[in-house]
């Protein structure tokens, strides 16, 4: 009987449809797109200098950024961020074609985790009454103790 079952499984596996290899080799477009930039990049790098800052005490947003470039690929700048724990993170960086981006990260101030928001809600906590519906009319089911003996492993 086992031989018959194995022979039947082999016959079913061999009878699976065998699909031929596709006759095409894949998609190849008939055209070559001719991409040309719509601008000429013949302008030399320009020196620049910018700075901005945000200080909003109500939302605890306090950060700034300043950056300077000499026009020859050398960039120097820094930015500061007020962290949620009260410290100020200052990142001073330089970037050029030779050394890449080099940053110096420093923290100032003492971390304070005793944050208490200044906002207090203007409404009071609602006092809810007990529900007005009656207790259930059915009794809790009583389950019989199990018929098997408890097993404790012996080590």
Buried (B, 14 or more C-beta within 10 A) or exposed (E): EEEEEEEEEEEEEEEEEEEEEEEEEEEEEEEEEEEEEEEEEEEEEEEEEEEEEEEEEEEEEBBBBBBBBEEEEBBBBBBBBBEEEBBBBBBBBBBBEEEEEEEEEEEEEEEEEEEEEEEEEEEEEEEEEEEEEEEEEEEEEEEEEEEEEEEEEEE
